[in-house]
Amino acid sequence: MPNQPTDPVKIEKLAGSREGVHILKVIGPLTIYNFFEFQDMTRKDSSPVLIIDLGNVPFMDSAALGSLLGVHVSCEKHNRKYAVVNLPDRLRTMFAMAGVKDYLVNYPTVADAEAALA
Amino acid sequence: MMTRRILLVHDDPALDAVEAELHDRLPCVIDRVESNAEAAASLCRGPYDLVLTGVGGTLDEKLSIVESAARNCQTRVIVLSAKPSAMDAITAVRTGAFAYFSSPWSLLSLREAAVRAIEAAMPLPPIGFLSALSNWLVIQLHCESITIDRAVQLLREMNADLPASLADDLSTACREMILNAAEHGCQWDHSQCIEVIFARTGRMAMYQIRDSGPGFAVKELEHAAVGNPPGNPLQHVEYRVNHNMRPGGFGMLLARKIVDEMLYNEKGNEVILIKYL
């Protein structure tokens, strides 16, 4: 996508409360303009448990949803665990409309995901 | 990221949350004034990267800020309003405001629009208004992400009288179709234009999105979620991986789920979305 500015999304990489748990906290809209950064970070991450905090994502588009499903497919293939947490209502609705709500591993909070997956 | 200067017309307690969010989100100094008139005067004294108008006051006061900001060529303005008004939103953006948000707004969306405004190169690429009525809006957008985002927020305000979740859904559908036009129709070529027609009646909202590209075969949809067989919403994901396509392919499906009618023209470079209200 030439000539397109990068949307100012911020992705913070945090350690979980247990070893082997990484948390990616996404801040800002995750869109076609910036999903490559998110995709790179998730592809490079090799932790046994990856938690993606979407609580600060006001909206997401088709391209970003596709990259999130890429995480799902990759984790299944490599026998790793992941979850998305803190889903805003707008994203929850989008996942349902796209028919992927039941595929993506989802917990209300980081703590819930850690308790279930770690 | 450099420290940015923001001028906030703080005439409502709801703006405390906006101020706090902006401080959390980016390094910035936020100067407060109490009225739109004070803001217009402050702009003469020093440059700001962004002004957030008050929610109160008249549209004319807010347009004065937009016009003052346009003179120094560095300042973007987001016009805030206590009540939705599609005509005010059109007038504000047509005058040069970066965006218009009416209460109740999504705090995250407003915060991110502010960040986007601050990062936008000035002068902003223009949005062409071929019809500037609240029930019949026709806009022309150059194929640039910043212009598309501004247009989508303006179109969101056209439906601000609807329940927020419906207005958000319609915004999602419209945005996906505009992005398809930008990516597949115009190849993100800045010299190409996308035309968006929005019409509202008491019973329906309609979008018509047209690009100047070659179109596509609407029936060839293996790469898109809308072509997946029932019970396998991820089939196209595999297709896209195998054909080295970027992630995605949900746009048409999302739009089709949100609206009641979705029609493509024969060439495949024009789509109509209709939502019955």
Chai-1 contact restraints between the chains, C-beta under 6 A:
chainA,res_idxA,chainB,res_idxB,connection_type,confidence,min_distance_angstrom,max_distance_angstrom,comment,restraint_id
A,M1,B,W188,contact,1.0,0.0,6.0,A-B,restraint_1
A,Q4,B,S145,contact,1.0,0.0,6.0,A-B,restraint_2
A,Q4,B,W188,contact,1.0,0.0,6.0,A-B,restraint_3
A,P8,B,V115,contact,1.0,0.0,6.0,A-B,restraint_4
A,P8,B,E119,contact,1.0,0.0,6.0,A-B,restraint_5
A,G28,B,E112,contact,1.0,0.0,6.0,A-B,restraint_6
A,P29,B,E112,contact,1.0,0.0,6.0,A-B,restraint_7
A,I32,B,L179,contact,1.0,0.0,6.0,A-B,restraint_8
A,Y33,B,S145,contact,1.0,0.0,6.0,A-B,restraint_9
A,P58,B,S106,contact,1.0,0.0,6.0,A-B,restraint_10
A,P58,B,L108,contact,1.0,0.0,6.0,A-B,restraint_11
A,P58,B,S109,contact,1.0,0.0,6.0,A-B,restraint_12
A,P58,B,E112,contact,1.0,0.0,6.0,A-B,restraint_13
A,S62,B,E176,contact,1.0,0.0,6.0,A-B,restraint_14
A,S62,B,G248,contact,1.0,0.0,6.0,A-B,restraint_15
A,S62,B,F250,contact,1.0,0.0,6.0,A-B,restraint_16
A,S62,B,G251,contact,1.0,0.0,6.0,A-B,restraint_17
A,A63,B,P247,contact,1.0,0.0,6.0,A-B,restraint_18
A,A63,B,G248,contact,1.0,0.0,6.0,A-B,restraint_19
A,L65,B,F250,contact,1.0,0.0,6.0,A-B,restraint_20
A,G66,B,P247,contact,1.0,0.0,6.0,A-B,restraint_21
A,G66,B,G248,contact,1.0,0.0,6.0,A-B,restraint_22
A,S67,B,P247,contact,1.0,0.0,6.0,A-B,restraint_23
A,L69,B,V237,contact,1.0,0.0,6.0,A-B,restraint_24
A,G70,B,P247,contact,1.0,0.0,6.0,A-B,restraint_25
A,R90,B,D168,contact,1.0,0.0,6.0,A-B,restraint_26
A,M97,B,L254,contact,1.0,0.0,6.0,A-B,restraint_27
A,M97,B,K257,contact,1.0,0.0,6.0,A-B,restraint_28
A,A98,B,F250,contact,1.0,0.0,6.0,A-B,restraint_29
A,G99,B,P233,contact,1.0,0.0,6.0,A-B,restraint_30
A,V100,B,P233,contact,1.0,0.0,6.0,A-B,restraint_31
